[in-house]
Amino acid sequence: MAKALKKKETFQLIDPDANDVMLVGDFTDWESSPIILKHQKDGIWKTTVELEPGEHEYRFLVDGEWRDDSRCSLHKANPFGGQNCVRDVAP
């Protein structure tokens, strides 16, 4: 059986006042291997990640505080009483 090809997915967060923005999720072992977003001149923090097809739960860590993706409409409850954002990657 052929392995599904990974797809490039872009994540971004608008926060011109942030000093440090990281993407954490099931694809980074959460905080074990966070992905650092790059700050753009327009105040948007951005990164592109290759993900396997399927559902992926994630959140942003902004200056040490958990933050949701305002562009994400799908959420799942997490074990900490909050919600994780869900990105559905098409095959």
Biotite code that builds the C-alpha atoms (Angstrom):
import biotite.structure as struc

atoms = struc.array([
    struc.Atom([0.000, 0.000, 0.000], chain_id="A", res_id=1, res_name="MET", atom_name="CA", element="C"),
    struc.Atom([1.393, 3.409, -0.994], chain_id="A", res_id=2, res_name="ALA", atom_name="CA", element="C"),
    struc.Atom([1.992, 5.940, 1.737], chain_id="A", res_id=3, res_name="LYS", atom_name="CA", element="C"),
    struc.Atom([-0.158, 9.060, 1.457], chain_id="A", res_id=4, res_name="ALA", atom_name="CA", element="C"),
    struc.Atom([1.747, 12.120, 0.332], chain_id="A", res_id=5, res_name="LEU", atom_name="CA", element="C"),
    struc.Atom([2.122, 14.951, 2.787], chain_id="A", res_id=6, res_name="LYS", atom_name="CA", element="C"),
    struc.Atom([0.478, 18.258, 1.945], chain_id="A", res_id=7, res_name="LYS", atom_name="CA", element="C"),
    struc.Atom([1.825, 21.740, 2.633], chain_id="A", res_id=8, res_name="LYS", atom_name="CA", element="C"),
    struc.Atom([-0.425, 23.584, 5.078], chain_id="A", res_id=9, res_name="GLU", atom_name="CA", element="C"),
    struc.Atom([0.054, 27.218, 6.073], chain_id="A", res_id=10, res_name="THR", atom_name="CA", element="C"),
    struc.Atom([-0.726, 28.399, 9.590], chain_id="A", res_id=11, res_name="PHE", atom_name="CA", element="C"),
    struc.Atom([-0.887, 32.065, 10.500], chain_id="A", res_id=12, res_name="GLN", atom_name="CA", element="C"),
    struc.Atom([-1.802, 34.269, 13.416], chain_id="A", res_id=13, res_name="LEU", atom_name="CA", element="C"),
    struc.Atom([-2.325, 38.034, 13.414], chain_id="A", res_id=14, res_name="ILE", atom_name="CA", element="C"),
    struc.Atom([-0.713, 39.572, 16.498], chain_id="A", res_id=15, res_name="ASP", atom_name="CA", element="C"),
    struc.Atom([1.597, 42.532, 15.827], chain_id="A", res_id=16, res_name="PRO", atom_name="CA", element="C"),
    struc.Atom([2.401, 42.862, 19.552], chain_id="A", res_id=17, res_name="ASP", atom_name="CA", element="C"),
    struc.Atom([3.543, 39.260, 20.106], chain_id="A", res_id=18, res_name="ALA", atom_name="CA", element="C"),
    struc.Atom([7.211, 38.539, 20.735], chain_id="A", res_id=19, res_name="ASN", atom_name="CA", element="C"),
    struc.Atom([7.167, 34.766, 20.259], chain_id="A", res_id=20, res_name="ASP", atom_name="CA", element="C"),
    struc.Atom([4.631, 32.554, 18.443], chain_id="A", res_id=21, res_name="VAL", atom_name="CA", element="C"),
    struc.Atom([4.849, 28.771, 18.218], chain_id="A", res_id=22, res_name="MET", atom_name="CA", element="C"),
    struc.Atom([2.641, 26.183, 16.559], chain_id="A", res_id=23, res_name="LEU", atom_name="CA", element="C"),
    struc.Atom([2.114, 23.049, 18.643], chain_id="A", res_id=24, res_name="VAL", atom_name="CA", element="C"),
    struc.Atom([-0.059, 20.057, 17.897], chain_id="A", res_id=25, res_name="GLY", atom_name="CA", element="C"),
    struc.Atom([-0.310, 16.322, 17.511], chain_id="A", res_id=26, res_name="ASP", atom_name="CA", element="C"),
    struc.Atom([2.214, 16.616, 14.645], chain_id="A", res_id=27, res_name="PHE", atom_name="CA", element="C"),
    struc.Atom([4.856, 18.219, 16.934], chain_id="A", res_id=28, res_name="THR", atom_name="CA", element="C"),
    struc.Atom([4.317, 16.003, 20.004], chain_id="A", res_id=29, res_name="ASP", atom_name="CA", element="C"),
    struc.Atom([2.726, 19.178, 21.336], chain_id="A", res_id=30, res_name="TRP", atom_name="CA", element="C"),
    struc.Atom([5.344, 21.160, 23.264], chain_id="A", res_id=31, res_name="GLU", atom_name="CA", element="C"),
    struc.Atom([8.164, 18.641, 22.624], chain_id="A", res_id=32, res_name="SER", atom_name="CA", element="C"),
    struc.Atom([8.976, 19.961, 19.133], chain_id="A", res_id=33, res_name="SER", atom_name="CA", element="C"),
    struc.Atom([7.186, 23.292, 18.612], chain_id="A", res_id=34, res_name="PRO", atom_name="CA", element="C"),
    struc.Atom([7.358, 25.048, 15.252], chain_id="A", res_id=35, res_name="ILE", atom_name="CA", element="C"),
    struc.Atom([8.388, 28.693, 15.498], chain_id="A", res_id=36, res_name="ILE", atom_name="CA", element="C"),
    struc.Atom([6.382, 31.039, 13.294], chain_id="A", res_id=37, res_name="LEU", atom_name="CA", element="C"),
    struc.Atom([8.116, 33.818, 11.362], chain_id="A", res_id=38, res_name="LYS", atom_name="CA", element="C"),
    struc.Atom([7.006, 37.403, 11.992], chain_id="A", res_id=39, res_name="HIS", atom_name="CA", element="C"),
    struc.Atom([5.997, 39.256, 8.816], chain_id="A", res_id=40, res_name="GLN", atom_name="CA", element="C"),
    struc.Atom([6.166, 43.061, 8.481], chain_id="A", res_id=41, res_name="LYS", atom_name="CA", element="C"),
    struc.Atom([2.340, 43.302, 8.480], chain_id="A", res_id=42, res_name="ASP", atom_name="CA", element="C"),
    struc.Atom([1.992, 41.814, 11.987], chain_id="A", res_id=43, res_name="GLY", atom_name="CA", element="C"),
    struc.Atom([1.146, 38.316, 10.757], chain_id="A", res_id=44, res_name="ILE", atom_name="CA", element="C"),
    struc.Atom([3.076, 35.323, 12.100], chain_id="A", res_id=45, res_name="TRP", atom_name="CA", element="C"),
    struc.Atom([3.322, 32.518, 9.554], chain_id="A", res_id=46, res_name="LYS", atom_name="CA", element="C"),
    struc.Atom([4.702, 29.038, 8.900], chain_id="A", res_id=47, res_name="THR", atom_name="CA", element="C"),
    struc.Atom([4.133, 26.257, 6.373], chain_id="A", res_id=48, res_name="THR", atom_name="CA", element="C"),
    struc.Atom([4.211, 22.628, 7.507], chain_id="A", res_id=49, res_name="VAL", atom_name="CA", element="C"),
    struc.Atom([3.976, 19.329, 5.636], chain_id="A", res_id=50, res_name="GLU", atom_name="CA", element="C"),
    struc.Atom([1.208, 17.194, 7.154], chain_id="A", res_id=51, res_name="LEU", atom_name="CA", element="C"),
    struc.Atom([-0.163, 13.732, 6.484], chain_id="A", res_id=52, res_name="GLU", atom_name="CA", element="C"),
    struc.Atom([-3.769, 13.664, 5.208], chain_id="A", res_id=53, res_name="PRO", atom_name="CA", element="C"),
    struc.Atom([-6.362, 13.453, 7.995], chain_id="A", res_id=54, res_name="GLY", atom_name="CA", element="C"),
    struc.Atom([-7.330, 15.434, 11.072], chain_id="A", res_id=55, res_name="GLU", atom_name="CA", element="C"),
    struc.Atom([-4.687, 17.262, 13.088], chain_id="A", res_id=56, res_name="HIS", atom_name="CA", element="C"),
    struc.Atom([-5.278, 19.005, 16.411], chain_id="A", res_id=57, res_name="GLU", atom_name="CA", element="C"),
    struc.Atom([-3.205, 22.104, 17.205], chain_id="A", res_id=58, res_name="TYR", atom_name="CA", element="C"),
    struc.Atom([-2.994, 25.422, 19.044], chain_id="A", res_id=59, res_name="ARG", atom_name="CA", element="C"),
    struc.Atom([-0.717, 28.434, 19.102], chain_id="A", res_id=60, res_name="PHE", atom_name="CA", element="C"),
    struc.Atom([1.542, 29.302, 22.014], chain_id="A", res_id=61, res_name="LEU", atom_name="CA", element="C"),
    struc.Atom([1.891, 33.101, 22.039], chain_id="A", res_id=62, res_name="VAL", atom_name="CA", element="C"),
    struc.Atom([4.383, 34.539, 24.530], chain_id="A", res_id=63, res_name="ASP", atom_name="CA", element="C"),
    struc.Atom([3.804, 31.444, 26.681], chain_id="A", res_id=64, res_name="GLY", atom_name="CA", element="C"),
    struc.Atom([-0.023, 31.585, 26.573], chain_id="A", res_id=65, res_name="GLU", atom_name="CA", element="C"),
    struc.Atom([-2.314, 29.186, 24.707], chain_id="A", res_id=66, res_name="TRP", atom_name="CA", element="C"),
    struc.Atom([-4.211, 30.809, 21.857], chain_id="A", res_id=67, res_name="ARG", atom_name="CA", element="C"),
    struc.Atom([-6.780, 29.523, 19.368], chain_id="A", res_id=68, res_name="ASP", atom_name="CA", element="C"),
    struc.Atom([-6.573, 29.973, 15.614], chain_id="A", res_id=69, res_name="ASP", atom_name="CA", element="C"),
    struc.Atom([-9.275, 32.570, 14.862], chain_id="A", res_id=70, res_name="SER", atom_name="CA", element="C"),
    struc.Atom([-9.462, 31.276, 11.271], chain_id="A", res_id=71, res_name="ARG", atom_name="CA", element="C"),
    struc.Atom([-10.327, 27.738, 12.404], chain_id="A", res_id=72, res_name="CYS", atom_name="CA", element="C"),
    struc.Atom([-14.008, 26.796, 12.662], chain_id="A", res_id=73, res_name="SER", atom_name="CA", element="C"),
    struc.Atom([-13.549, 23.171, 13.793], chain_id="A", res_id=74, res_name="LEU", atom_name="CA", element="C"),
    struc.Atom([-12.642, 22.433, 17.430], chain_id="A", res_id=75, res_name="HIS", atom_name="CA", element="C"),
    struc.Atom([-12.367, 19.386, 19.699], chain_id="A", res_id=76, res_name="LYS", atom_name="CA", element="C"),
    struc.Atom([-12.338, 19.289, 23.487], chain_id="A", res_id=77, res_name="ALA", atom_name="CA", element="C"),
    struc.Atom([-8.918, 18.654, 24.997], chain_id="A", res_id=78, res_name="ASN", atom_name="CA", element="C"),
    struc.Atom([-8.139, 16.940, 28.338], chain_id="A", res_id=79, res_name="PRO", atom_name="CA", element="C"),
    struc.Atom([-7.332, 20.290, 29.980], chain_id="A", res_id=80, res_name="PHE", atom_name="CA", element="C"),
    struc.Atom([-10.872, 21.697, 29.810], chain_id="A", res_id=81, res_name="GLY", atom_name="CA", element="C"),
    struc.Atom([-10.183, 23.767, 26.695], chain_id="A", res_id=82, res_name="GLY", atom_name="CA", element="C"),
    struc.Atom([-10.542, 23.283, 22.974], chain_id="A", res_id=83, res_name="GLN", atom_name="CA", element="C"),
    struc.Atom([-8.004, 22.355, 20.330], chain_id="A", res_id=84, res_name="ASN", atom_name="CA", element="C"),
    struc.Atom([-8.269, 23.662, 16.777], chain_id="A", res_id=85, res_name="CYS", atom_name="CA", element="C"),
    struc.Atom([-8.615, 20.986, 14.091], chain_id="A", res_id=86, res_name="VAL", atom_name="CA", element="C"),
    struc.Atom([-7.097, 21.152, 10.594], chain_id="A", res_id=87, res_name="ARG", atom_name="CA", element="C"),
    struc.Atom([-8.505, 18.569, 8.147], chain_id="A", res_id=88, res_name="ASP", atom_name="CA", element="C"),
    struc.Atom([-5.902, 17.837, 5.475], chain_id="A", res_id=89, res_name="VAL", atom_name="CA", element="C"),
    struc.Atom([-7.370, 16.430, 2.262], chain_id="A", res_id=90, res_name="ALA", atom_name="CA", element="C"),
    struc.Atom([-5.730, 13.339, 0.732], chain_id="A", res_id=91, res_name="PRO", atom_name="CA", element="C"),
])
